[in-house]
Amino acid sequence: MAGIYIHIPFCKQACHYCDFHFSTSLAYKDDLLLALHQEIGLQKNYLGSETIETIYFGGGTPSLLNSGEINAIIDTIARSHSISSTAEITLEANPDDLDKKKVEVIKGTAVNRFSIGIQSFFDEDLKWMNRAHQAGDADSSVKRAQDAGFENITIDLIYGYPLLTDGKWKTNIYNVFELDVPHVSAYSMTVEPRTALAAFIKKKIEPALNEEQSASQFLYLMDTMKQQGFEHYEISNFSKPGKYSRHNTNYWKGVKYLGIGPSAHSYNGDSRQWNISNNAKYIKSLLEAKIPAETEILTETNKLNEYIMTSLRTQWGLDLQKLNAISAGASTVVLKSANEFFEKQWICRENEIIYLTQIGKLYADHIASNLFF
């Protein structure tokens, strides 16, 4: 099995914290969509004969596409690959795009899962982030999707930023429970270089982010989601039992995937490749029937470190036997490096699996990097 990610690099406006590749101009939209179709054909052999189990329209803002454009991309994929009859097909959407007509239009496509970028249920927070939607759109967009028959919905939330008091964070979380969605992705606000937020903080227009606030709100999130019957199956992701994001779960489990579009990444087990992050250059290259990507052949060390990083983030943990399958004796090296984290009770071991503890999840990246080869 394998997955395909489609990057739609267009947004109505730039969120202050976002460093993903996108453009607020739709001038190249038609040309870029033609280039996407061209790349799908040129990349048809990247995944071998794997059946496509998941398709994910990300961005940017894929909900800017109309039904014809969505269907055409899926049809092009189907000409190069075998798509499972039970494939999970996700569309990222901004709440303000999901009016009644738009939801009905999407219902007429093969899309069967929405990822709705709510981020907050408070207007002042959304304005601070420079989001395009308002708080009222958040609640109504989810309900419209549910009324149209979409049951597989995930909501994005952000925590750890100056305006978010603990009281507001609690309200955001309980609003999700009231909406009865089966999946939540929650991310700590980070300051990425070359973003508006980074510039505001540097100029002291905005205060620096508070790590203690972020940690406290993350701990509250973990406790509350568990009380409501959600599984914390990956650092940033919570779901009702069996309602995981199949597409993203495959990333963490090392399943092959193909990324289509500018800045998209691909992985086939032996190599990684990533497309150029420039719309005009991406289009020009595809018009010349050239894939605008750089490729890295993965070494044994790359594969070990990749597995350590991704597996530790999940509820399934780091399997020492899988480490040894990549490189004989690797588990002995990892266990020696892990001693200090066992002593701090940041990680625990059950049989041949190493897991992060709840406190350990606050230090996931630090732990993984110290276990690297």
N, C-alpha and C positions, 0 to 999 in steps of 0.2 A: 504494500500500500504506500501511497505518497500523497503529498499535498501541493497545491499551487496557490501562490500569493500574487495578487494583482495590485500594483501600486497606482492609485489614481492621484496624481500630484497637483490637485487644485483645491483651494479653499476660498470662501467668501472674504475672510480676513485672517490676519495672523494673530494667533494667541501669543501672549507675551512670553510664555514659558516654553514654547514649542521649538524644537530644533530638527523636526522631520523635514524631509525635502518636499516642498510644495511651492505653488505660485498662486497669487491672488488674481492673476490675469488668465482669462479663458481663451486668449488669442490663439493659442496652439492646440486647443482641445481636439478639434477634428483630426488634425495631423497626428497628434499623439495617439489617439485611439487607433488610427490606421497602423501606426508603428507598433502598438501593442499586439495587434493581430499578426503583423509580420514577425515579431519576435517569438510569439507562440509557435509559429511554424518552424522557425529556424532552431528553436530549442527543443524540438519534439523528441530528440533522442537522449536528452540529458538524464531523464529518469528511467531510461531503459523501457521495459515493458510493464512497469508498475501500474496498477490500477489507481486511479485518482479517487481518494476517499474524502478529501476536503478541498474546497475552493474558498479563498478568503479575499474579499475586496476591501483593501485598506487604503490608507492615505495619510495626508490629504482628507478629502471628503468625497467618498464614492457615492454618497446619496445625491450628489449633483448629477449623476448619470440618469438617463431615462430608461424605460423598460427595454426599448429596442436596443440600446447600447449595451445593456447588461446581457440580454439574451444573445446578442451577436458574439460577445466575448466567450460566453459559455459554449456556444455552437462551434466557435473556432477551436476551443480546447477539445471538444468532443471529436473533431476531425483528426486530431493528432494523438489523442489518448482515449483509453477506456475509462469512462466515469462510472463509479459505482451507482447503482440505483438508489442506494441509501446515503449518498454523499451529503455531508454537511456543507452547506453553501451560505457563507456569512457575508453580510453587508454592513460595514460601519456607516453610521448615520448621525448627523447632528439633529437634535430635537426640533429645531426650527424648519428642517426640511420635511419632517414627517406629518404633513397635514393629511386630511382624510383622503384626498385624491391621490397623493403620492403613495400612501400606504396601500391603497387599492391597486395602484399601478404595479408596485413591487410584488404584490400578491400574485400578479399574473406572470411573474418570472419564476425561475427555478430557485430563487433565494428562499431559504427556510429558517434563517437565523438572523436576528438583528443584534448589532453591538452599538448601543446608543451612548454617545459621549455627553452625559449629563454633567459630570464633574462637581456640581453643587446645586442645591435647591434654593440658593440665596442670590438675589439680583446683584447686591453689592459685590459679592465674591465673583460672580460671572463678569461683571463690568471690570473688576480689578484684573481678571485673567484676559480680558478683551475677547471673550467668547461672543459668538454671533447671536446666541439665543438668550431668552429670558427664563426666569425660574418657572413661570407658568407653562412654558413649552415642555419642560422636563416631564412633569406629571402627565400632561395631556398626550404627549407623543407615545409614551409607553401604553397608555390605555387605548389609544387608537390602534396601535399594533396588535394588542391583545384582542380587541373587538373584531379585528380583521382575521383572526385565527392564528396569529403568530404566538406560539407558546414558548419557543426557544429564544429567549431574550437575555442579553447581558447588559449591565449598566456599568459605566466607568465613573469612579469618584476619585477626587484628589484630596489629600490631607497634608498637614505640616506647613501651611503658609500663614503669614501674619494675621490675616483677617479671620481665620477659622478658629473661633473659640471652641472649647470642649463642648459647650452646649450646642453650638451649631453643628459640630461634627456628629453628636448624638442624634440630632434631628435628621441630618442627611441619611444616616444609617437606618433609622426607623422609617423614614419615608420609603426606602427601598423595600423594607419588609411589608409595608402597607400596599405597595404595588405588586407584591407577590411574584417577583421575578426569580428564576431559578439560579441565576449566576451574577456575581459581582466581581469586577476588577477594580482594585483600589491601589493607587500609586502615591508614594510620598513625593511632594513637590521637590524638584531638583533644579539647580541653577546651571543651565547649559551655556557654554561660551557662544557668543554671537547671537544671543537672544535679547529681546527688549528687557526682560527681567534682569538679566546679568548687567545690562547697561544701567538700569535704574538703581540697582544695588551699589554698583561702582560709584555712581554719582550721588549716592546717599539720598536718592529720591524715595527709595524703599529700604526698609531694614533688612539685614541679613536673615536668612532662614534659621530657625532654632531647632537644633538636632534633638534636644530634649522634648520639645513639643511634638515633633514627628514620632519619636519613639513611644511617647505616652499615648498618642492617638492610635498608633499601630497596635499597641497592646490592648487598648480598649476594643478596637475593631476585631482582633482575634477572639477575645473573650465573648463578645456579643454575637458574632457570627456563629460560634460554636453553640451558644445557648439556643440559637434559632434553628439549629439542625443543619447548618452549612458545613461542608468539609473544606478545610484549608489545604487544598491539594497542590498549590504552588504559592510561593511567597506573596505574590500580588493577586492571587485568584482564589475565589471561594464559590462553591456550588452546592446545590442540593445533591444528594447521592445520585451518581450516574449522570449528572448534567454538566460534566466537564466540557470545556471547549475542546473538541476533538482535534481541531487544527493546531491550536497552541500546545496542547498536550503532546502532540507528535513532535513538535520542536524539541521539547524537553526530554523526550524519549529517544531522540536520535533518528527519527524517521526521515526519509528523504523528502526534500521539497524543492520546488522550482519557483523562483521569484521573477515576475514579469513587470517591466516598467522601470523608469529612472529611479536609481538608488536601491532597487530591489536586490535581495541577497538569495543565493541558492546553495543547496548542500546535497550531495549524493553519496555521502559516506566516505568517499576518497578525496574529495576536493570541495572547496568553497569558491563561489564566484560572486561578484557584486557589480552591478551596473553603474554607469556614470550618473552622477547626480546633477544633471543639467538637461532640461527638457529639449532645447534646440539641438544640442549635440547628440542626444539620444535619438531624436527623430532623424537627423542627417545620417547617422550611422546605419539605422535600419533601412532607410531609403536606398542605401548602398548594399543592403543585404549583409551587413556586418553586425555581429552581436557586440554591443558596446560595454564589454565586461572585462574585469581583471579576474584572474584565477589563481588560487593558492592550493597546491597539492598538500594534503595533510600528512604530517609526519606522525610517527608513533606517539611522540610527546604531545603533539597537537590533539590527537584523539584522546589521550589520557586526560589532559587538562579540560578538554571540552566536556567529557563525560562527568568529571568531578564537578564542574561548575553547574551544569544543567541538572544533574541528578539530585544534588544536595538541595536544590530549590523546591523539590517536590515531596509529597507525602510518601512516595514510593522509595525514596532514599537512594543512597549510594551502595550499590551491590559490589562487594569486594571480589566476588567471583567474576563479575563482568570486567573489573579492572584487570584481573589476571588473564582474562581471555584476550585483552588488548596487548598486554605485556606480562610475561611470566614473572611472578614475584612482586608485581606492582603493589599489591595489597599490603605487603610487609613494610614497604617504604611509607605508604600513606598512614598506616596505623602508628608508626613511629612519630610522624609529623603531627598526628592528631592527639597525642598524649595531653598536651596542655589544654585542649578544648574539652576532653573528657573530664579533666580535673575541674574545670570551670563550670561543668555541666551545661555547656553550650551544645554538645552533641551527645548522643547515646547510641548504643549498639544492641541490636537484637539479632542473634545468630550471625549471618554474614552481611547484614544491612546496617549502615550508619545513617542516622537521622539527625536533623537539627531539632533541638528542644525549642520551646516557645521563646525563651530568652535568646537562644542561639540564632533564631530567625532575624534578630536585630543586627546580627553580625555576619550574615550569610556570605557576602562578598569577601569579607576579611578572612573568614574561615577557609573558603574555597581557595583563595590565592595562596594561603599558607600551606595548602596541601598539594599545590601544583608541582609538577616535575621540572 
